[in-house]
Amino acid sequence: MAVLFACLGAGRAHAEDGHDLWLRYHALATAPAGIDTRQAVQLVAGQGSPTAKAASGELVRGLGGLLGKTPELSGAVSRDGALIVGTPASSPVVAGLHLDTRELGREGYLIKSVVVNGHPATAIVGNDDIGVLYGSFRFLRLLQTGHPATSLDLRDRPQVKLRVLDHWDNLDGSVERGYAGASIWDWWKLPGYLDPRYADYARANASVGINGTVLNNVNADPLVLTPAYLKKVAALAGVFRPWGIRVYLSARFSAPIEIGGLKTADPLDPAVRQWWRDKADEIYRVIPDFGGFLVKANSEGQPGPQDYHRTHADGANMLADALAPHGGIVMWRAFVYSEHDLDDRTKQAYNEFKPLDGTFRDNVLLQVKNGPLDFQPREPFSPLFGAMPKTPLMMEFQITKEYLGFATHLVYLGPLWEEVLRADTYAKGKGSTVAKVVDGQLDGHTLTGMAGVANIGTDRDWSGSVFDQANWYAFGRLAWDPTQSARAVADDWARMTFAPDDAVAKPIVGMMMASREAAVDYMTPLGLAHLMGAGHHYGPAPWDDSLPRADWNPVYYHRADKNGIGFDRTRKGSDAVDQYAPPVAAEFNDLKSTPDAYLLWFHHLPWDYRMRSGHTLWDELVMHYSHGVDEVKQMRATWKSLDGRIDAQRYAQTAAFLAIQQNEAQWWRDASIAYWQSLNHLPLPAGYAPPAHTLDYYKSLSFPYAPGH
């Protein structure tokens, strides 16, 4: 296929609105070795199933854009540079290559340089058409990112079975914790009108290997299970199916009462169990490949089995039994905390679920947030990972940045997720990483999963900002392979989204990789957490103790007073440390071995505690806050240096958002320091500026119309 691509014209690239995401397929100035535009690109691909058509259609689209020439469709290889695409079962040409596909599974693929009838060619092969589709996207990614296209011998398959987006979308079109406009699901017009955006959504997900979507909020409306809505869901499933995506629904546990006319939702009641079996039968008649249910129960006021003095296993197993004849699964969320147990909120999920290990049906996944609290800028990994060897645990990450500045703060979440996945649980000795729990290696589970709370809305750029698209992209890549490098993923995204030019990609990746730590510094340094405003979770409010439950208030988590700061979770405190395996517990229990990043998560310390750096704790806090602001300033400077290399529209939006981020980082720093000073009455370290306003000013700010709550 080609040695040179069509060159870009001189000057700034044309303006873009971000809708094309990382699938832009613009003509590139230089080509990977092995691509020759002097010869027509030939595509030898079957047109059988809708998925096979999607794969060949994507290659036509991608190669046409990248090479500036639409590939010729053919039934046989007749010239150099052909692409051979398909499965051994569907393509005689592929079958004739005699390639070993035994280890690929259903979704895996291989991309291999071959010779057919004396002509050098490239084969993209899978055992199933969905593997071919994933391989086609991978091949286009190679070209987009400037990798050589000769001497290829790539084999890949997903390490996690279920790779799912959780939409917290409501039937009225609002999105809980959504910062990119309204829900993309237009329930009113469904099933009669299928917005073309639905296919764009499915295609984008398939490009990173996402194979499932939960359409509605975990705070579920039971109406989604009624016949009228099931027809709407079926219409969406029909759009998604060619792209390898199954639909799932969040089920409200009390639905048998609210839409079924029963007087109880007790999971051991025969009538309730029969109602769910009948409902499952009804769903599968309408949607034969329905994936199953996601359930939030007995959490934040949601109904659940504990309302009837039953266990989470009782509730999950009832639904699992209803779905099992159809091959469906239950994703049961472990995000629970009770107002009746105020020992330490971070301990409650472990306390409730650890005793239930081994009691769940085989088609139940326990969906566990990455940390024991709630998607904070930094938390230690949840102690449930490694603690339930008889139960498959599904990772839940939050892509939408509820606690990280919404859509206007540039915070790349890849490093956060990588940090969690690489954390060592020591459940079976050194090397028992969270990733090995999630992908089933550690305990031999074949039902595995990773969920991401979606950041998608009706904004033209899908995610509220161009850089928030990177988090959607990174989630898909890490769900496919939890051992991937966040930096490598960022590099691919930057090259696909902007340009495969080192002068553009490298500074952008540098910004991205520094951004998460910067946010931790200006929001919650040294292990602090949950310091945001109530309800909307926008901005700093470490002083807040206004809510009726103690564990809804920031003061519960930092426990600061004139003497010190931090939550004592050692054996002398709440003993949360002993929910971890002994080596991890010992590390966190000992002040000397606790990493600075988790210091105030596990220890309550005096303000004058001497840090490893030699500074006092108070001085170190101020330095971290200030460093976070300085990092955002540096991000702005880096972005400014790219003016002229990025199209005008995306450049201007990002520049404006970085200005917002700098102002709000300063606000976080100043408001937090002002409050801590009101308690400890300590001077700032030399050379550090005081807050711009009084504490009363920061306390007076209110945001009744903040989005997403």
N, C-alpha and C positions, 0 to 999 in steps of 0.2 A: 504493500500500500504506500507510502509517501516519504520524501526526504525534506520537503519544505512546505510549510503552510502558506496560504495567502497572507500577505503582510497587512498589518493594521495601517490605516492612514495616519498621517502626521497629526499631532495635536491631541487634545483631550478626548477621551472616549465619549461616546454619546451618553446622554443622561439615561438613568435607569431608575425604576421605582422599587426594585428588590423582589418583585413577584416571582422572578425566575429562580430564586434561591441559588443553590450551588449548581444548578443544571442549566447554565447559561449557554454553553456550547458556542461561544464567540470564536471567530477565526483567530488563530494564534500566530504570533510573529515568527516563532521558530517551532520546529517539529521534533518529536522524539525520533531517534534513529529507526529506520525501517519503514517510514511512511513516505511514499513517493507519489506526489500529486500529478506527475507526468503520466501516470497510468490510471485508468478508471478503477475506482474501488469496486470490487465485486462482492456481493452479499449472497451467500448460498445458505438459505434458511427456509425451513418449512413454514407454512401458514396455517397450521392445524388449529390448535386450541386458542382461545382468546389470550392466554398468557404467552403463547408462542408468538402471536401477532404483536403483543405489546413489546416483546423483546426485539423483534426485527424492526418494528416501528421506531423504537428508541434508538437503535443503531442507525437507521436511516436519518432520523432527526439529528442525532449527535454528530455523525460523520459528515453530514451535509453542512452543518454549522462549522465544525472544526476544520474541515478540509476545503470548504467552499465548493464542494462537488457532491451531488447526490449519488450514493453507490448504486451500481447496477444490480438488479435482482436476477438471480440465475439459479437453475437447478443443478448445475455442475461447475466444477472449477475449470476455467478455461484460460486463465491468465494469472500472472503474478499478482500477489497482494490481495487474494481473496480472504474473506472472513467466512468461516464455516460454522454455522450456529445450529444447535439442536441436541437431541438426545439420540442414543443408539437405537432406541425403539422407533423414533419418528423420522429419522434421516438415514437413508442408505449411505450417504457420503460420510456421515459421522460414524456409522457402524463400521464402515470400511477402514477407518483409522485404527480400530482395535485398541482404543485407549482404555486404561484401567480406571474404572469409575467406582470400584467397590467401596471405597472409603468415603465417598462424597455424601452418602445419605440422600434424602429427598431434596434438600435445599442447597447442597453444596455444588461447586462447579470447578472446572479446570479451564485454564487458558493456556494454550500450548502452541508454539511454533511448529509447523509440520510442513511436509512437502507432499503434494498431490499431483500426480501426472507430470512430475518435473517442475511444478510451479510452487514456489514458497507461499505459504498461507498461514493463517492463524485460526485455530479452532477454539470455540467457546462451547463447552460441553457440560451437560448435567445429566443426572438420571431422570429428572423431572423438568418440565418446562419452567417451573419457578426457579430452579437452580440456574437454568439458562438465562432467565431474566436477570437474576442477581449477577451472574457472570458478565452479562452485557453492560450493566452499569459499571462493574469493576473495570472492564476494558476501557470504557469511555473515561473513567476517572484517571486511568494511566495516561491517556492522551492529554486530558485537561491539565494534569499536574506536571507534564513534561517528562514522564518516565520513558525509557526506551521501549520500543514496540517490537524488537527482534529478540530472538533467543529466549522466548517466554516459556516458562514452565511453572505456572502458579496453580496451587490447589488450595481451596478454602471451603470451609463449611461453618455454620454457626455453632458456637459453643453453648448457647442458651436456646431452649426450645421456643419459649413464648417471649416475644419482644414487643411490648404493648404500650401504646399511649393511653393514658387515663385522662379523658376530657372531663373537667369539672363544669360542664355546660348544663344549664338548666333549660327546661322546655319553653320558658318564656323568652329565651334568647340571651339572657344574661350569663356571664361566666364568673364563677367564684374564683378569685385570685387570677383573673384574666386581665391582661394589660395591653391587649392588641385588638380592641374592638369587641363587637358582639360575637356570639356563637356562629360558626360557619354553617351549622345545621339549620336550615330554614324549614322547621317542622310544619309551618303553616302551608307551604307550597308543596311539600312532599305528600304523597309519592308521585304526584302528577308532573312536577317539574324537577328535573335533576340539574342543578347548577353545574356548569362545566368545572367549577372550582373543586368539586368533589373528586373528579378524576385527577386533577392536578395534585390534590392532597395525597391521594393514593399513590400516585407515581413518585412523589417526593419521598414518601415513607418507604416504598419499595427500593428506592435508590440507596438507602442505608440499611436495608434488611429488616425494617419493622414489619411485623406480620400480624398485628392485632390492634384493634382500637375499641376502647370502652367509650360509648357515645355520650353518656350522661353522667352527671355529678354523683359522687359517692353519697352525698346527702340527697338520696334518690326520691324522685316523685313516682309513686306507684303507677301513675297513668301510662308510663312508658311500656308497661306490660299488658296494656289493653289492646284489643284487636286493631283498633284504628292506628295506634302507634306502631304496632308490630308490622303493619303493611309499610309504614314509612321506613322503619328499620330495614325491612327486606329490600326496599328500593336502594338504600345506601349499600347494603351488602352486595347487591348486584353490580354496582359501580366498582366496588373494591375488589371483588373476587378475582378478576384477571391479574391483579397486582399482588396476589398472594396474601391478602389481608382478610382476616375474619373479624366479624363484629361481636362484641360482648356488651352486656348491659349491667349497670349497677342496679341491684334489686333491693327494694325496701323490705326489710324483714317483716313488717306488719302488713304487707300487701294483702294477705288473705282476709284481713279485717276490712281494709279500706276499699278494695275493689272486688273482694271475693264474697262479702256478705257473712263471713264467719265471725264468731264472737271472741275468738282467740287466735294467736299466732304461735302457740306453744309447739315447739318442734317435735315433741313426743306425742302430740295429739294426732290420732289416726286421720281425722278429717283434714287437718292442716297438711299432713304429709301427702294425702291424696290430692289436695288442691295444688300443691307444687308439682306433683307428678303430672297432673292434667295440664298445668300451665306449661311445663317443659314440652310435653307432647304437642301442644298447640304451637309453641314457638318453632319447633323443628319442622312442623308441617309447612310453615311459612318461610323459614330460613333453614334449609337442610344442613348447612355448615356453620350454624351458630356456635360461637366459641364457649359461652357459659356466662356465669355471673361473677361480678365483683360485689363484695358486701362490706359495708361499714356498719357495725352493730355494737350497741352499748358503748358508744363513744360520742361525746359532745351532744348528748340528748337523743341520739338516734336509737330507735327500738332494737331489741335483740333478744337472744335466748335468756339472758340473765333476768329479764323482766318476769320470767316464769321459773326462776331458780334452776335454770339449765346452764350448761357450760357452752363455751364457744364451739367446742367439738360437736355437741348435740346439734347446734344450729347449722354449722357447716356441713355436717354429715347428712342432715335431712335434705339439703339442697343438692349435695353430691349424689345422693341416691336417686333423686329425680332426674338428674342430668346424665348419669352414668350410662343408661341404655343407648343414649345418642352420642356418646363420646365427648360430652361437655365437661368442663372443669369449673371449680369454684376457687376464686381468689379471695380469701378471707383476710381482711386487714387487721393487723395487730396494733393499730394506733388506738389505744384505749387509755383513759385516765379517769379516775373517779373522785368526786368531791368528798367522798367518805374516807379516802386514804391519802392523807397529806404528809406522810412520812417523807417521800421524795418522789415527785411525779415521774422522774426518769426511770424509776424502778418498776413502775406498775405493769408495763407490757410484759416484762420478764416474769414478774410474779404471777400474772394471770395465765400465761401461755406455756411457760416451761413445764409445769406439772402435767400438761396435756400432750406432751410429746409422745407420739406413737398411737394416739387415739383418733387421729383423723383418717378419713377414707383416702384411698390411693389417688383419687382425682381431686384432692384439695391441695392448694398451695397457700401457705401462710405468707401474706404480703407484709413485709417489715420495712419501715422507713430506715434510711441509712444510719441515722443516729437515734439515741433513746429519747430525744425531746421532740423537735419538730422543724426539720429543714433549716436549721440555723446556719449562719455563715461558716461556722466550724463546730462540729461535735465529734466526740469519739464515736467509733462504730457501735451500733446497737449490740448489747451483750447477748441478744438472742442468736446472733450469727455464731455458730459453733456450739450452741447450747441445746439444740434440738435435732440430734442426728437422725431421728426416725421420721422427721417431718421435712418435706422440701420447703425451703424458705425462698420467697420471691423478693428480690430487691425492689424497693420503691424509692426512686429519686424524684425530686421536684425540678422540672425544667423551667416552669414559670417562676420568676424570682420574687416570691412573696416577701422574703426577708432580705432581699439583696438589691433594693433600689428599683424594683419593677422593670419597665422596659427602657428607662432612660439612663441607667447605670450600665456601663460596659463591664460586665463580670462574666468571664468565660468559666463555665462550671466544670470543664474537663479535669482540671487539677483537683477539685473537691472530690469528684467521683473516683478518680484514680487513687487519691489518698485513702478513701474508704475501701476500695476493692483490693488494694495492696496491703491493707492492715492485716496483721497476723493475729488470729484468734487463739493460737496455740491449743486448739481443741484436741488435736491429735499430734501434738508436738510442733516444733518449729516448721514453718512453711504452710501451716493450715490457714491460708489467707481467706478473707471474706469472698474473694472471687471464686475460690475453690468450693466454698459453701454454695454460692449462687449457681455455679455451673454444674453442680452435682458431683464433682470429682471426689470431694472429701468423704461423702457418706454414700456414694453409689446411687444417687437419685437420677432417674431419666426424665422425670417431669420437672422442668426447671423454668425459671422465668425472671424477667426484669421489666418493671413498669416505670414509666416516666409521666409525671403530671404535666400535661401539654401546655404550651405557651402560645397556642395558635388561636387566631381570631380573624375577623373580617378585614383588618387592615391590609392594604395592598401588599405590604411586605410580610404578611402572615404573622409576625411575632412582635410587632411594635417597634422593632429596630432591626437594622441589618445584622448587628452583632449578636442579637438574641437568636437569630437563625442558627448560629454556630452551636448553641446548646441543644437544639433539636437534632442537628446533625451529629453532634458528639454523642448524644444519648444512643442513637441508632447504632453508631459504630462500636460503642462500648457494650451495648447489649448483644451485639453479634459476637464480640470477643472481649471479655472483661479484662484481658491482660494487655490490651493495646496502650500505647503511649499517648497521653493527652496532648503532648507537643506534636507528635506525628499527625494526629487527627487534626489539630489546629492548622498545621502546615497544609494539609490537603484542602481543608475548607477555605483557607485564605487564597490559595492558588486557584481553586475552582470559582470562588465568589468574586475575586477581584482580578488577579492576573498571575500566571505562573512565572513571573519575573522576580528574581531574588530581591531586587531593589524595592519591590512592593511587599512581597510575602514575608520576608524576614522581619522588617519592623512591625508589621501587623501581628505576627505570631509573638514577637516580644511583648507587645502591649497585652495581648490576650493572656499570656502565661503569667504576667505580673498582676493581672487585674483582680483575681480572687483574693490574693494575699493583701492587696491594697484595701479591698473592701472589708476584710476581717479587721485590719488595723484601724480604719476610721470608724468602724461600727462596734466590734466586739473583740478587742484584743485580749491576748493572754488567757483565753478560755472563758471569758464572759459570754453570756448568751441571753436572749429573750429580753432585750432592752428597748424594743420598739414601741411605738404608740399603740394604744389599745384598739382592737377592732379592725382598723384599716391596715395596721402594721406598717405605717408610713412614718419614717423619721424617728428620732431618738426620744425616749421618755423613761429614762432609768429611774426617775422619781415616782413613777405612777404606782399608787396602791389603792386606786379608786374602785376596782372591780370586786364583786361580792365573793369570788373564790380566790383564795390566796394564790393558787398556782396559775392564775390568769395575770398576775401582776409582776412587773419586772423586779420589784423589791424582793420578791420571793426567791429569785434566782441569784442575785448578786450579794444579798445580805450585808450590804455595806453600812458601816457606822463610823463614828469618829476613830475607832480603834483599828479597823481593817476591812477587808473585802474578800468575797469568794464563798462558794458553797462547799462545806466540808462533807465530802462523800467517801472519806476514808473510814477505816474501822472504828475510829473515834467519833465519827459523824453518822451519816445515813447508811454507811457500809455498802453503797452502790458498787464499790470496787469489787466486792466478792461475787458479783454476778458474772464477772469475767473469769476465764481460766486462770489458774494460780499464777503463772508467770506474768500475765497481763495485770492481774490484781496486785501483785507485788510491786510492779513498776509504778502503777498509779497510786498505790497506797503510800509509797515512800516519796517524800517531798524531794529528796535528792535525785531521784530517777524520773520523776514526772516531767515530761517535756514541757517547756515553757508554753507551748501552744495550748496545753490543757491545764495549765497551772491552777487557774481560778475556777475551773470546772470541778476539780477534785479537792481543792484546799482553800480554807479560809485563812488569810494571812494578814499580818500587820502592814500598814502602809510603808513602814521603814524596813520591811524584809529585804535582805540583800540578795539580789539576783545573780545569776551566773556571770552576767556582764559586768558586775561590780556596782551597778546602779541600784538605788532603792526601787522597790516595787512601784511607788508613786511616780518617780521619775521615768521609769521604764514605760509605764502606761502612757504618760504624756508623750513620750518619744514615739511610741507606736501610733497613737492617734495622729500625730503630726506627720509621721512617715507615710501614712495612708493618704493624707491630703497631697503630700509632695509627689507620690506616685501618680496620682490622677493628673497633676500638673504636667508631669513628664509624658503621660499618655497623650495629653492635648498637644504637647510640643511635637511628639512623634507624628501624630496625625496631621498636624500643620505642615510637616515636612513632606507629606505625600500630596499636597495640593498640586493639581495638574496631572497627577498620575491616576487619580480616581475620578470616575464620572461625577459631574457636578451635583446631581441630586443626592446621591448617597453620601458624597463627601460633605455636603452642607448639613444634612440631617445629623450625621455622626458628630460633626464639629459642634452643632448646637447641643446635642445630648451630652457631650463631654463637658461643655460649659455648665450645664445643669448639674452634672455629677460632681464637678469641682465645688460648686456652691453648696451642694448638699453634703458632700464629704466634710467641708468646713463646718457646716451646721452640726453634723454628728460630733465632730471633734469638740467644738466649742461648747455645745450644750452638755455633753458628757462631762467634760472637764469642770464646767461651772457647777454641776451637781456634785461631783466628787469633792470639789473644794469646799462646798457648803457643809460637807460632813467632816472632812479632815483638817480644814483650815491650813493647809500646807502651801507654801509658795511653789511656783512653777520652777523647773530647772532653768538655769541661766540660758538666755538666748531664745526662749520659747515664748511666743506672744500669748497674752491673756485672751479669753473669749471676747468676741466682738460685742456681746450684749450681756445683760444681767441674766441670772437664772430665772427671775420672774418673767422676763421677756420670752424665754424659751418655753416656759411652762404655759404661757398665755396662748401659744399658737394652737390652732385647731384646724382640722381638715375633714369637715363633714362630707365632702364630695370626692374624697379619694377613691380611685377606681378599685374594683375587684373585691369589695367586701359586702 
